[in-house]
């Protein structure tokens, strides 16, 4: 059973495809003599795409339910067979109305970490490209908070900085995203980083 927030897709409305998956951010350095250093810097979930058709009686009300969730701009829970439930933000909803009994839909969902409406939500075409995106919408509660800053010192790594501030080095991706860092394996001494 496929559920998006409070909406359950019926057999007739089920998407023709559900595109899920993600990308791993890796840093590969080659050294003289043929040696390589490979660092796995984190996994990012790609945008989820749902495409299908609302059919038969009730097609218009189904379209309106999805539209209402999209307009609220709030995280919703996506439950799909064979996948762990995850919170998503509806970033695109394109219904194509043919008649009251046939409405094609195209929905894009951006996976997020939490259902917390105070969470900072970054806008990007995919989570994998979030290292080059900038914050586009921050709740008013978040924007009132003072952000911490850190000046990079010799020998610092993003992993180490994340370990210091979050107690978990794997959270370095938050710093990468907040600072639009294109290559996480290279940070310059003296750079002032925003710590979200």
TIRO-2110 file (N, C-alpha, C; in Angstrom, 1 decimal):
// TIRO-2110
0.8, -1.2, 0.0, N, 1, A
0.0, 0.0, 0.0, CA, 1, A
0.9, 1.2, 0.0, C, 1, A
0.7, 2.1, -0.9, N, 2, A
1.4, 3.4, -1.0, CA, 2, A
0.6, 4.5, -0.4, C, 2, A
1.3, 5.2, 0.6, N, 3, A
0.6, 6.3, 1.3, CA, 3, A
1.5, 7.5, 1.2, C, 3, A
0.9, 8.7, 0.9, N, 4, A
1.6, 9.9, 1.0, CA, 4, A
0.8, 10.8, 1.9, C, 4, A
1.4, 11.0, 3.1, N, 5, A
0.7, 11.8, 4.2, CA, 5, A
-0.6, 11.1, 4.5, C, 5, A
-1.8, 11.8, 4.4, N, 6, A
-3.0, 11.1, 4.7, CA, 6, A
-3.7, 10.6, 3.5, C, 6, A
-3.0, 10.5, 2.4, N, 7, A
-3.6, 10.0, 1.1, CA, 7, A
-3.1, 8.6, 0.8, C, 7, A
-4.0, 7.7, 0.6, N, 8, A
-3.7, 6.3, 0.2, CA, 8, A
-4.0, 6.1, -1.2, C, 8, A
-3.0, 5.7, -2.0, N, 9, A
-3.3, 5.4, -3.4, CA, 9, A
-4.0, 4.1, -3.6, C, 9, A
-5.1, 4.1, -4.3, N, 10, A
-5.9, 2.9, -4.6, CA, 10, A
-5.2, 2.2, -5.8, C, 10, A
-5.6, 1.0, -6.0, N, 11, A
-5.1, 0.2, -7.1, CA, 11, A
-5.2, 0.9, -8.4, C, 11, A
-6.3, 1.5, -8.7, N, 12, A
-6.5, 2.2, -9.9, CA, 12, A
-5.7, 3.5, -10.1, C, 12, A
-5.2, 4.0, -9.0, N, 13, A
-4.5, 5.3, -9.0, CA, 13, A
-3.0, 5.1, -8.8, C, 13, A
-2.6, 3.8, -8.6, N, 14, A
-1.2, 3.6, -8.3, CA, 14, A
-0.2, 4.1, -9.4, C, 14, A
0.9, 4.7, -9.0, N, 15, A
1.8, 5.3, -10.0, CA, 15, A
2.3, 4.2, -10.9, C, 15, A
2.5, 4.6, -12.2, N, 16, A
3.1, 3.6, -13.1, CA, 16, A
4.5, 3.3, -12.8, C, 16, A
5.2, 4.2, -12.1, N, 17, A
6.6, 4.0, -11.6, CA, 17, A
6.8, 4.9, -10.4, C, 17, A
7.7, 4.4, -9.6, N, 18, A
8.2, 5.1, -8.4, CA, 18, A
9.7, 5.1, -8.5, C, 18, A
10.3, 6.3, -8.7, N, 19, A
11.7, 6.3, -8.9, CA, 19, A
12.3, 6.7, -7.5, C, 19, A
13.1, 5.8, -6.9, N, 20, A
13.7, 6.1, -5.6, CA, 20, A
15.2, 5.8, -5.8, C, 20, A
16.0, 6.1, -4.8, N, 21, A
17.4, 5.8, -4.8, CA, 21, A
18.2, 7.0, -4.4, C, 21, A
19.5, 6.9, -4.7, N, 22, A
20.3, 8.0, -4.2, CA, 22, A
21.7, 8.0, -4.9, C, 22, A
22.5, 8.9, -4.3, N, 23, A
23.9, 9.0, -4.8, CA, 23, A
24.9, 9.1, -3.6, C, 23, A
26.0, 8.5, -3.8, N, 24, A
27.1, 8.6, -2.8, CA, 24, A
28.1, 9.7, -3.2, C, 24, A
28.4, 10.5, -2.2, N, 25, A
29.4, 11.5, -2.4, CA, 25, A
30.7, 10.9, -2.1, C, 25, A
31.7, 10.9, -3.0, N, 26, A
33.0, 10.3, -2.8, CA, 26, A
34.1, 11.2, -3.2, C, 26, A
35.2, 11.1, -2.5, N, 27, A
36.4, 11.8, -2.8, CA, 27, A
37.5, 10.8, -3.2, C, 27, A
38.0, 10.9, -4.4, N, 28, A
39.0, 10.0, -4.9, CA, 28, A
40.2, 10.8, -5.3, C, 28, A
41.3, 10.4, -4.7, N, 29, A
42.6, 11.0, -5.0, CA, 29, A
43.6, 10.0, -5.5, C, 29, A
44.2, 10.2, -6.6, N, 30, A
45.2, 9.3, -7.1, CA, 30, A
46.6, 9.8, -6.8, C, 30, A
47.5, 8.9, -6.4, N, 31, A
48.9, 9.2, -6.1, CA, 31, A
49.8, 8.6, -7.0, C, 31, A
51.0, 9.1, -7.1, N, 32, A
52.1, 8.5, -7.9, CA, 32, A
52.3, 7.0, -7.5, C, 32, A
52.5, 6.2, -8.4, N, 33, A
52.7, 4.8, -8.1, CA, 33, A
51.4, 4.0, -8.2, C, 33, A
50.3, 4.6, -8.6, N, 34, A
49.1, 3.9, -8.8, CA, 34, A
48.2, 3.8, -7.6, C, 34, A
48.5, 4.3, -6.5, N, 35, A
47.7, 4.2, -5.3, CA, 35, A
46.5, 5.2, -5.3, C, 35, A
45.5, 4.8, -4.7, N, 36, A
44.3, 5.7, -4.6, CA, 36, A
43.8, 5.8, -3.2, C, 36, A
43.3, 7.0, -2.9, N, 37, A
42.6, 7.2, -1.6, CA, 37, A
41.1, 7.5, -1.9, C, 37, A
40.3, 6.6, -1.4, N, 38, A
38.8, 6.7, -1.7, CA, 38, A
38.1, 7.0, -0.3, C, 38, A
37.4, 8.1, -0.3, N, 39, A
36.7, 8.4, 1.0, CA, 39, A
35.2, 8.5, 0.6, C, 39, A
34.4, 7.7, 1.3, N, 40, A
32.9, 7.8, 1.2, CA, 40, A
32.5, 8.9, 2.1, C, 40, A
31.9, 10.0, 1.6, N, 41, A
31.6, 11.1, 2.4, CA, 41, A
30.1, 11.2, 2.8, C, 41, A
29.3, 10.3, 2.3, N, 42, A
27.9, 10.3, 2.7, CA, 42, A
27.0, 9.9, 1.5, C, 42, A
25.8, 9.4, 1.9, N, 43, A
24.8, 9.1, 0.9, CA, 43, A
23.7, 10.1, 0.9, C, 43, A
23.2, 10.4, -0.3, N, 44, A
22.1, 11.4, -0.4, CA, 44, A
21.0, 10.8, -1.2, C, 44, A
19.8, 10.9, -0.7, N, 45, A
18.6, 10.4, -1.4, CA, 45, A
18.2, 11.4, -2.5, C, 45, A
18.0, 10.8, -3.7, N, 46, A
17.5, 11.6, -4.8, CA, 46, A
16.1, 12.0, -4.7, C, 46, A
15.6, 12.9, -5.5, N, 47, A
14.2, 13.3, -5.5, CA, 47, A
13.4, 12.0, -6.0, C, 47, A
12.3, 11.8, -5.3, N, 48, A
11.4, 10.7, -5.6, CA, 48, A
10.3, 11.2, -6.6, C, 48, A
10.1, 10.4, -7.6, N, 49, A
9.1, 10.8, -8.7, CA, 49, A
8.0, 9.8, -8.7, C, 49, A
6.8, 10.3, -8.7, N, 50, A
5.6, 9.5, -8.8, CA, 50, A
4.8, 10.0, -10.0, C, 50, A
4.4, 9.1, -10.9, N, 51, A
3.7, 9.4, -12.1, CA, 51, A
2.6, 8.4, -12.3, C, 51, A
1.4, 8.9, -12.6, N, 52, A
0.3, 7.9, -12.8, CA, 52, A
-1.0, 8.7, -13.2, C, 52, A
-2.2, 8.0, -13.0, N, 53, A
-3.4, 8.6, -13.4, CA, 53, A
-4.5, 8.4, -12.3, C, 53, A
-5.2, 9.4, -11.8, N, 54, A
-6.3, 9.3, -11.0, CA, 54, A
-7.5, 8.9, -11.9, C, 54, A
-8.1, 7.8, -11.6, N, 55, A
-9.2, 7.3, -12.5, CA, 55, A
-10.5, 7.2, -11.8, C, 55, A
-11.6, 7.3, -12.6, N, 56, A
-12.9, 7.0, -12.2, CA, 56, A
-13.5, 8.0, -11.2, C, 56, A
-14.6, 7.7, -10.6, N, 57, A
-15.3, 8.6, -9.7, CA, 57, A
-14.3, 9.0, -8.5, C, 57, A
-14.3, 10.3, -8.2, N, 58, A
-13.4, 10.7, -7.1, CA, 58, A
-12.1, 11.2, -7.6, C, 58, A
-11.8, 11.2, -8.9, N, 59, A
-10.5, 11.6, -9.4, CA, 59, A
-10.2, 13.1, -9.0, C, 59, A
-11.2, 13.9, -9.1, N, 60, A
-11.0, 15.3, -8.8, CA, 60, A
-10.7, 15.5, -7.3, C, 60, A
-11.4, 14.8, -6.4, N, 61, A
-11.2, 15.0, -5.0, CA, 61, A
-9.8, 14.4, -4.6, C, 61, A
-9.3, 13.4, -5.3, N, 62, A
-8.0, 12.9, -5.0, CA, 62, A
-6.9, 13.9, -5.4, C, 62, A
-7.1, 14.5, -6.6, N, 63, A
-6.2, 15.5, -7.1, CA, 63, A
-6.2, 16.7, -6.0, C, 63, A
-7.3, 17.1, -5.5, N, 64, A
-7.4, 18.2, -4.6, CA, 64, A
-6.7, 17.8, -3.2, C, 64, A
-6.8, 16.6, -2.8, N, 65, A
-6.1, 16.2, -1.6, CA, 65, A
-4.6, 16.3, -1.7, C, 65, A
-4.0, 15.9, -2.8, N, 66, A
-2.6, 16.0, -3.1, CA, 66, A
-2.2, 17.5, -3.2, C, 66, A
-3.1, 18.2, -3.9, N, 67, A
-2.8, 19.7, -4.1, CA, 67, A
-2.8, 20.4, -2.7, C, 67, A
-3.7, 20.0, -1.8, N, 68, A
-3.7, 20.7, -0.5, CA, 68, A
-2.5, 20.4, 0.3, C, 68, A
-2.0, 19.1, 0.2, N, 69, A
-0.7, 18.8, 0.9, CA, 69, A
0.4, 19.6, 0.3, C, 69, A
0.5, 19.7, -1.0, N, 70, A
1.5, 20.5, -1.7, CA, 70, A
1.5, 21.9, -1.3, C, 70, A
0.3, 22.5, -1.2, N, 71, A
0.2, 23.9, -0.9, CA, 71, A
0.6, 24.2, 0.6, C, 71, A
0.4, 23.3, 1.5, N, 72, A
0.8, 23.5, 2.9, CA, 72, A
2.3, 23.6, 3.1, C, 72, A
3.0, 23.0, 2.2, N, 73, A
4.5, 23.1, 2.3, CA, 73, A
5.0, 22.5, 3.6, C, 73, A
4.4, 21.4, 4.0, N, 74, A
4.8, 20.7, 5.3, CA, 74, A
5.3, 19.3, 4.9, C, 74, A
6.2, 18.8, 5.7, N, 75, A
6.7, 17.4, 5.5, CA, 75, A
5.6, 16.4, 5.7, C, 75, A
5.5, 15.4, 4.9, N, 76, A
4.6, 14.3, 5.0, CA, 76, A
5.3, 13.0, 5.0, C, 76, A
4.7, 11.9, 5.5, N, 77, A
5.3, 10.6, 5.5, CA, 77, A
5.0, 9.8, 4.3, C, 77, A
6.0, 9.3, 3.6, N, 78, A
5.8, 8.5, 2.4, CA, 78, A
6.0, 7.0, 2.8, C, 78, A
5.0, 6.2, 2.6, N, 79, A
5.1, 4.8, 2.9, CA, 79, A
4.9, 4.0, 1.6, C, 79, A
5.9, 3.2, 1.2, N, 80, A
5.9, 2.5, 0.0, CA, 80, A
6.3, 1.1, 0.2, C, 80, A
5.6, 0.1, -0.4, N, 81, A
6.0, -1.3, -0.2, CA, 81, A
7.5, -1.6, -0.5, C, 81, A
8.1, -2.3, 0.4, N, 82, A
9.5, -2.7, 0.2, CA, 82, A
10.5, -1.6, 0.6, C, 82, A
10.1, -0.4, 1.0, N, 83, A
11.0, 0.7, 1.4, CA, 83, A
10.6, 1.1, 2.8, C, 83, A
11.7, 1.6, 3.5, N, 84, A
11.4, 2.2, 4.8, CA, 84, A
10.6, 3.5, 4.7, C, 84, A
9.7, 3.7, 5.6, N, 85, A
9.0, 5.0, 5.5, CA, 85, A
9.9, 6.1, 5.7, C, 85, A
9.7, 7.2, 5.0, N, 86, A
10.5, 8.4, 5.0, CA, 86, A
9.7, 9.7, 4.9, C, 86, A
10.2, 10.7, 5.6, N, 87, A
9.6, 12.0, 5.4, CA, 87, A
10.0, 12.7, 4.1, C, 87, A
9.1, 13.3, 3.5, N, 88, A
9.3, 14.0, 2.2, CA, 88, A
8.6, 15.3, 2.2, C, 88, A
9.1, 16.2, 1.3, N, 89, A
8.4, 17.5, 1.1, CA, 89, A
7.9, 17.4, -0.4, C, 89, A
6.7, 17.7, -0.6, N, 90, A
6.1, 17.7, -2.0, CA, 90, A
6.7, 19.0, -2.7, C, 90, A
7.6, 18.9, -3.6, N, 91, A
8.2, 20.0, -4.3, CA, 91, A
7.6, 20.4, -5.6, C, 91, A
6.8, 19.4, -6.2, N, 92, A
6.2, 19.7, -7.4, CA, 92, A
4.9, 18.8, -7.5, C, 92, A
3.8, 19.4, -8.0, N, 93, A
2.6, 18.6, -8.3, CA, 93, A
2.0, 19.2, -9.6, C, 93, A
2.0, 18.3, -10.6, N, 94, A
1.5, 18.7, -11.9, CA, 94, A
0.3, 17.8, -12.3, C, 94, A
-0.9, 18.1, -12.0, N, 95, A
-2.0, 17.3, -12.5, CA, 95, A
-2.4, 17.8, -14.0, C, 95, A
-2.8, 16.8, -14.8, N, 96, A
-3.2, 17.1, -16.1, CA, 96, A
-4.7, 16.6, -16.2, C, 96, A
-5.6, 17.6, -16.3, N, 97, A
-7.0, 17.3, -16.2, CA, 97, A
-7.5, 17.0, -17.6, C, 97, A
-8.1, 15.8, -17.8, N, 98, A
-8.8, 15.4, -19.1, CA, 98, A
-10.3, 15.5, -18.9, C, 98, A
-10.8, 15.0, -17.8, N, 99, A
-12.2, 15.1, -17.4, CA, 99, A
-12.3, 14.7, -16.0, C, 99, A
-13.5, 14.7, -15.4, N, 100, A
-13.7, 14.4, -14.0, CA, 100, A
-13.3, 12.9, -13.6, C, 100, A
-13.1, 12.1, -14.6, N, 101, A
-12.8, 10.7, -14.3, CA, 101, A
-11.4, 10.3, -14.8, C, 101, A
-10.6, 11.2, -15.3, N, 102, A
-9.2, 10.9, -15.7, CA, 102, A
-8.3, 12.1, -15.5, C, 102, A
-7.4, 12.0, -14.6, N, 103, A
-6.5, 13.1, -14.3, CA, 103, A
-5.1, 12.5, -14.1, C, 103, A
-4.2, 12.8, -15.1, N, 104, A
-2.8, 12.4, -14.9, CA, 104, A
-2.1, 13.2, -13.9, C, 104, A
-1.1, 12.6, -13.2, N, 105, A
-0.4, 13.4, -12.2, CA, 105, A
1.1, 13.1, -12.3, C, 105, A
1.9, 14.1, -11.9, N, 106, A
3.4, 14.0, -11.8, CA, 106, A
3.7, 14.7, -10.5, C, 106, A
4.3, 13.9, -9.6, N, 107, A
4.6, 14.4, -8.2, CA, 107, A
6.1, 14.2, -8.0, C, 107, A
6.8, 15.3, -7.5, N, 108, A
8.2, 15.2, -7.1, CA, 108, A
8.2, 15.3, -5.6, C, 108, A
9.0, 14.5, -4.9, N, 109, A
9.1, 14.5, -3.5, CA, 109, A
10.6, 14.6, -3.1, C, 109, A
10.9, 15.5, -2.2, N, 110, A
12.3, 15.7, -1.7, CA, 110, A
12.4, 15.0, -0.4, C, 110, A
13.2, 13.9, -0.2, N, 111, A
13.4, 13.3, 1.1, CA, 111, A
14.1, 14.3, 2.1, C, 111, A
13.6, 14.3, 3.3, N, 112, A
14.1, 15.2, 4.3, CA, 112, A
14.4, 14.3, 5.6, C, 112, A
15.1, 14.9, 6.5, N, 113, A
15.5, 14.1, 7.7, CA, 113, A
14.4, 14.0, 8.8, C, 113, A
13.4, 14.9, 8.8, N, 114, A
12.5, 15.1, 9.9, CA, 114, A
11.2, 15.6, 9.5, C, 114, A
10.2, 15.3, 10.3, N, 115, A
8.9, 15.9, 10.1, CA, 115, A
8.8, 17.2, 10.8, C, 115, A
9.8, 17.7, 11.5, N, 116, A
9.9, 18.9, 12.2, CA, 116, A
9.7, 20.1, 11.3, C, 116, A
8.6, 20.8, 11.5, N, 117, A
8.4, 22.0, 10.5, CA, 117, A
9.3, 23.1, 10.8, C, 117, A
10.1, 23.1, 11.9, N, 118, A
11.1, 24.1, 12.2, CA, 118, A
12.4, 23.8, 11.6, C, 118, A
12.5, 22.6, 10.9, N, 119, A
13.8, 22.2, 10.3, CA, 119, A
14.1, 23.1, 9.2, C, 119, A
15.4, 23.3, 8.9, N, 120, A
15.8, 24.1, 7.8, CA, 120, A
15.7, 23.2, 6.6, C, 120, A
15.0, 23.7, 5.6, N, 121, A
14.7, 22.9, 4.3, CA, 121, A
15.4, 23.6, 3.2, C, 121, A
16.3, 22.8, 2.6, N, 122, A
17.1, 23.3, 1.4, CA, 122, A
16.4, 22.9, 0.2, C, 122, A
16.4, 23.8, -0.8, N, 123, A
15.7, 23.5, -2.1, CA, 123, A
16.8, 23.1, -3.1, C, 123, A
16.6, 22.0, -3.7, N, 124, A
17.4, 21.5, -4.8, CA, 124, A
16.7, 20.5, -5.7, C, 124, A
17.2, 20.3, -6.9, N, 125, A
16.6, 19.4, -7.8, CA, 125, A
16.8, 17.9, -7.3, C, 125, A
17.9, 17.7, -6.6, N, 126, A
18.1, 16.4, -5.9, CA, 126, A
18.9, 16.6, -4.7, C, 126, A
18.7, 15.7, -3.8, N, 127, A
19.5, 15.7, -2.6, CA, 127, A
21.0, 15.6, -2.8, C, 127, A
21.3, 14.9, -3.9, N, 128, A
22.8, 14.7, -4.2, CA, 128, A
23.4, 16.0, -4.6, C, 128, A
22.6, 16.9, -5.1, N, 129, A
23.2, 18.2, -5.6, CA, 129, A
23.1, 19.3, -4.5, C, 129, A
22.7, 18.9, -3.3, N, 130, A
22.5, 19.9, -2.2, CA, 130, A
23.8, 20.5, -1.8, C, 130, A
25.0, 19.9, -2.2, N, 131, A
26.2, 20.6, -1.8, CA, 131, A
26.5, 21.9, -2.5, C, 131, A
25.7, 22.1, -3.6, N, 132, A
25.9, 23.3, -4.3, CA, 132, A
24.7, 24.2, -4.3, C, 132, A
23.7, 23.9, -3.4, N, 133, A
22.5, 24.7, -3.3, CA, 133, A
22.6, 25.6, -2.2, C, 133, A
21.7, 26.6, -2.1, N, 134, A
21.7, 27.5, -1.0, CA, 134, A
20.4, 27.5, -0.4, C, 134, A
20.3, 27.9, 0.9, N, 135, A
19.0, 27.8, 1.6, CA, 135, A
18.0, 28.7, 0.9, C, 135, A
16.8, 28.2, 0.7, N, 136, A
15.8, 29.0, 0.0, CA, 136, A
14.7, 29.3, 0.9, C, 136, A
14.5, 28.4, 1.9, N, 137, A
13.4, 28.7, 2.8, CA, 137, A
13.7, 28.3, 4.2, C, 137, A
13.7, 29.2, 5.1, N, 138, A
14.0, 28.9, 6.5, CA, 138, A
12.8, 29.4, 7.3, C, 138, A
12.3, 28.6, 8.2, N, 139, A
11.2, 29.0, 9.0, CA, 139, A
11.6, 30.2, 9.9, C, 139, A
10.6, 31.0, 10.3, N, 140, A
10.9, 32.2, 11.0, CA, 140, A
11.5, 31.9, 12.4, C, 140, A
11.2, 30.7, 12.9, N, 141, A
11.7, 30.3, 14.2, CA, 141, A
13.2, 30.0, 14.0, C, 141, A
13.6, 29.4, 12.9, N, 142, A
15.0, 29.1, 12.7, CA, 142, A
15.8, 30.4, 12.4, C, 142, A
15.2, 31.3, 11.6, N, 143, A
16.0, 32.5, 11.2, CA, 143, A
16.3, 33.4, 12.3, C, 143, A
15.5, 33.3, 13.4, N, 144, A
15.8, 34.2, 14.6, CA, 144, A
17.0, 33.6, 15.4, C, 144, A
17.4, 32.4, 15.2, N, 145, A
18.5, 31.8, 16.0, CA, 145, A
19.8, 32.3, 15.4, C, 145, A
20.8, 32.5, 16.3, N, 146, A
22.1, 32.9, 15.9, CA, 146, A
22.8, 31.7, 15.4, C, 146, A
23.4, 31.8, 14.2, N, 147, A
24.2, 30.7, 13.7, CA, 147, A
25.6, 30.7, 14.2, C, 147, A
26.2, 29.6, 14.5, N, 148, A
27.5, 29.5, 15.0, CA, 148, A
28.5, 29.6, 13.8, C, 148, A
29.7, 30.2, 14.0, N, 149, A
30.7, 30.2, 12.9, CA, 149, A
31.9, 29.6, 13.5, C, 149, A
32.7, 29.1, 12.5, N, 150, A
34.0, 28.4, 12.9, CA, 150, A
35.0, 28.8, 11.8, C, 150, A
36.2, 29.2, 12.3, N, 151, A
37.3, 29.5, 11.4, CA, 151, A
38.2, 28.3, 11.2, C, 151, A
38.4, 27.8, 10.0, N, 152, A
39.2, 26.6, 9.7, CA, 152, A
40.6, 26.9, 10.1, C, 152, A
41.2, 25.9, 10.8, N, 153, A
42.6, 25.9, 11.2, CA, 153, A
43.3, 24.8, 10.5, C, 153, A
44.6, 24.9, 10.5, N, 154, A
45.5, 23.9, 9.8, CA, 154, A
45.2, 22.5, 10.4, C, 154, A
45.0, 21.6, 9.5, N, 155, A
44.8, 20.2, 10.0, CA, 155, A
43.3, 19.9, 10.1, C, 155, A
42.4, 20.9, 10.0, N, 156, A
41.0, 20.6, 10.2, CA, 156, A
40.4, 19.8, 9.0, C, 156, A
39.4, 19.0, 9.3, N, 157, A
38.7, 18.3, 8.2, CA, 157, A
37.2, 18.6, 8.5, C, 157, A
36.3, 18.5, 7.5, N, 158, A
34.9, 18.7, 7.8, CA, 158, A
34.4, 17.6, 8.7, C, 158, A
34.9, 16.4, 8.6, N, 159, A
34.5, 15.4, 9.5, CA, 159, A
34.8, 15.7, 10.9, C, 159, A
36.0, 16.2, 11.2, N, 160, A
36.5, 16.6, 12.5, CA, 160, A
35.7, 17.8, 13.1, C, 160, A
35.4, 18.8, 12.2, N, 161, A
34.6, 19.9, 12.6, CA, 161, A
33.1, 19.5, 13.0, C, 161, A
32.6, 18.6, 12.2, N, 162, A
31.2, 18.0, 12.5, CA, 162, A
31.3, 17.2, 13.8, C, 162, A
32.3, 16.5, 14.0, N, 163, A
32.5, 15.7, 15.3, CA, 163, A
32.5, 16.7, 16.5, C, 163, A
33.2, 17.8, 16.3, N, 164, A
33.3, 18.8, 17.4, CA, 164, A
32.0, 19.4, 17.7, C, 164, A
31.2, 19.8, 16.7, N, 165, A
30.0, 20.6, 16.9, CA, 165, A
28.8, 19.7, 17.2, C, 165, A
28.7, 18.5, 16.5, N, 166, A
27.5, 17.7, 16.5, CA, 166, A
27.8, 16.4, 17.3, C, 166, A
29.0, 16.1, 17.6, N, 167, A
29.3, 14.8, 18.2, CA, 167, A
29.2, 13.6, 17.3, C, 167, A
29.1, 13.9, 16.0, N, 168, A
29.0, 12.9, 14.9, CA, 168, A
29.6, 13.4, 13.7, C, 168, A
30.8, 12.8, 13.3, N, 169, A
31.5, 13.3, 12.1, CA, 169, A
30.7, 13.1, 10.8, C, 169, A
29.8, 12.1, 10.8, N, 170, A
29.1, 11.9, 9.5, CA, 170, A
28.1, 13.0, 9.2, C, 170, A
27.9, 13.9, 10.2, N, 171, A
27.0, 15.1, 10.0, CA, 171, A
27.6, 16.2, 9.2, C, 171, A
28.8, 16.0, 8.7, N, 172, A
29.6, 17.1, 8.0, CA, 172, A
28.8, 17.6, 6.8, C, 172, A
27.9, 16.8, 6.3, N, 173, A
27.1, 17.2, 5.1, CA, 173, A
26.3, 18.5, 5.4, C, 173, A
25.9, 18.6, 6.7, N, 174, A
25.2, 19.8, 7.0, CA, 174, A
26.0, 21.1, 6.8, C, 174, A
27.3, 21.0, 7.1, N, 175, A
28.2, 22.1, 7.0, CA, 175, A
28.5, 22.3, 5.5, C, 175, A
28.6, 21.2, 4.7, N, 176, A
28.9, 21.3, 3.3, CA, 176, A
27.7, 22.1, 2.6, C, 176, A
26.5, 21.7, 3.0, N, 177, A
25.3, 22.3, 2.4, CA, 177, A
25.2, 23.8, 2.8, C, 177, A
25.4, 24.1, 4.1, N, 178, A
25.2, 25.4, 4.6, CA, 178, A
26.2, 26.4, 4.0, C, 178, A
27.3, 25.9, 3.5, N, 179, A
28.4, 26.8, 3.0, CA, 179, A
28.7, 26.6, 1.5, C, 179, A
27.8, 25.9, 0.8, N, 180, A
28.0, 25.7, -0.6, CA, 180, A
29.3, 25.2, -1.0, C, 180, A
29.8, 24.2, -0.2, N, 181, A
31.2, 23.7, -0.5, CA, 181, A
31.1, 22.7, -1.7, C, 181, A
31.8, 23.0, -2.7, N, 182, A
31.8, 22.1, -3.9, CA, 182, A
32.6, 20.9, -3.8, C, 182, A
33.8, 21.0, -3.1, N, 183, A
34.7, 19.8, -2.9, CA, 183, A
34.9, 19.7, -1.4, C, 183, A
34.2, 18.8, -0.7, N, 184, A
34.3, 18.6, 0.7, CA, 184, A
35.7, 18.2, 1.2, C, 184, A
36.5, 17.6, 0.3, N, 185, A
37.8, 17.2, 0.7, CA, 185, A
38.9, 18.3, 0.7, C, 185, A
38.5, 19.5, 0.3, N, 186, A
39.4, 20.6, 0.2, CA, 186, A
38.8, 21.8, 0.9, C, 186, A
39.3, 22.2, 2.1, N, 187, A
38.9, 23.4, 2.8, CA, 187, A
40.1, 24.2, 3.1, C, 187, A
40.0, 25.5, 2.9, N, 188, A
41.1, 26.4, 3.1, CA, 188, A
41.3, 26.9, 4.5, C, 188, A
42.5, 27.0, 5.0, N, 189, A
42.7, 27.5, 6.3, CA, 189, A
42.3, 29.0, 6.3, C, 189, A
41.6, 29.4, 7.4, N, 190, A
41.1, 30.8, 7.5, CA, 190, A
39.7, 31.0, 7.0, C, 190, A
39.1, 30.0, 6.3, N, 191, A
37.8, 30.1, 5.8, CA, 191, A
36.8, 30.1, 7.0, C, 191, A
35.8, 31.0, 7.0, N, 192, A
34.9, 31.0, 8.1, CA, 192, A
33.6, 30.2, 7.6, C, 192, A
33.3, 29.2, 8.4, N, 193, A
32.2, 28.3, 8.1, CA, 193, A
31.0, 28.6, 8.9, C, 193, A
29.8, 28.5, 8.3, N, 194, A
28.6, 28.6, 9.1, CA, 194, A
28.3, 27.2, 9.6, C, 194, A
28.0, 27.1, 10.9, N, 195, A
27.6, 25.8, 11.5, CA, 195, A
26.1, 25.8, 11.8, C, 195, A
25.3, 25.1, 10.9, N, 196, A
23.9, 25.2, 11.1, CA, 196, A
23.4, 24.4, 12.3, C, 196, A
END
